[in-house]
């Protein structure tokens, strides 16, 4: 298993609700934590990405972080 950490910052006012998941052929071999929450203004959100391959070879998946913009 391989683990890495990354962060994302919301440079805009307010907050944005998000969902994070992997898509693609090998998406079940990848996981991300947290998988949902809020991106707060100028505060880093830390994501932990894990990869646990079931078979050898090359696998592809895409991390998608979908947001909703707050109006308040």
C-alpha positions as CSV (number, residue, x, y, z in Angstrom):
1,X,0.0,0.0,0.0
2,X,1.2,3.5,-0.8
3,X,0.0,6.7,1.0
4,X,0.5,10.3,0.1
5,X,-0.8,13.6,1.5
6,X,-1.9,16.7,-0.4
7,X,-3.7,19.9,0.5
8,X,-6.2,22.2,-1.2
9,X,-7.0,25.8,-0.3
10,X,-10.1,27.8,-0.9
11,X,-8.9,31.4,-1.8
12,X,-12.4,32.8,-2.1
13,X,-14.8,34.2,0.5
14,X,-17.0,31.9,2.5
15,X,-16.8,28.1,2.2
16,X,-17.5,25.5,-0.4
17,X,-19.0,22.1,0.3
18,X,-17.0,19.3,-1.4
19,X,-17.1,15.6,-2.3
20,X,-13.9,13.7,-3.2
21,X,-13.7,10.3,-4.9
22,X,-11.7,8.4,-7.5
23,X,-13.2,7.5,-10.9
24,X,-11.9,5.2,-13.6
25,X,-11.1,1.6,-14.2
26,X,-8.9,1.2,-11.0
27,X,-10.9,3.5,-8.8
28,X,-11.6,0.7,-6.2
29,X,-7.8,0.4,-5.6
30,X,-7.6,4.1,-4.6
31,X,-9.2,5.9,-1.6
32,X,-9.2,9.5,-0.4
33,X,-9.9,10.9,3.1
34,X,-11.8,13.1,3.8
35,X,-14.4,12.1,1.1
36,X,-16.6,15.1,1.9
37,X,-16.7,18.3,4.0
38,X,-16.1,22.0,3.5
39,X,-13.2,23.9,2.0
40,X,-13.0,27.0,4.2
41,X,-11.6,30.4,3.2
42,X,-7.8,30.5,3.2
43,X,-7.6,27.3,5.3
44,X,-5.9,24.3,3.9
45,X,-7.9,21.1,3.7
46,X,-5.5,18.1,3.9
47,X,-6.3,15.0,1.8
48,X,-4.8,11.6,2.4
49,X,-4.6,9.4,-0.8
50,X,-4.1,5.7,-0.5
51,X,-3.3,3.1,-3.2
52,X,-3.7,-0.6,-2.5
53,X,-3.4,-2.5,-5.8
54,X,-5.1,-5.8,-6.2
55,X,-3.0,-6.9,-9.2
56,X,0.4,-6.0,-10.6
57,X,0.7,-3.7,-13.6
58,X,-0.4,-0.2,-14.5
59,X,-3.6,1.2,-13.1
60,X,-5.3,4.5,-13.8
61,X,-7.9,6.4,-11.8
62,X,-8.7,10.1,-11.5
63,X,-9.3,12.0,-8.3
64,X,-12.3,14.3,-8.6
65,X,-13.0,16.9,-6.0
66,X,-16.5,18.4,-6.7
67,X,-17.5,21.6,-5.0
68,X,-20.6,23.6,-4.4
69,X,-20.2,27.3,-3.9
70,X,-21.8,28.9,-0.9
71,X,-23.9,32.0,-1.4
72,X,-23.6,33.1,2.3
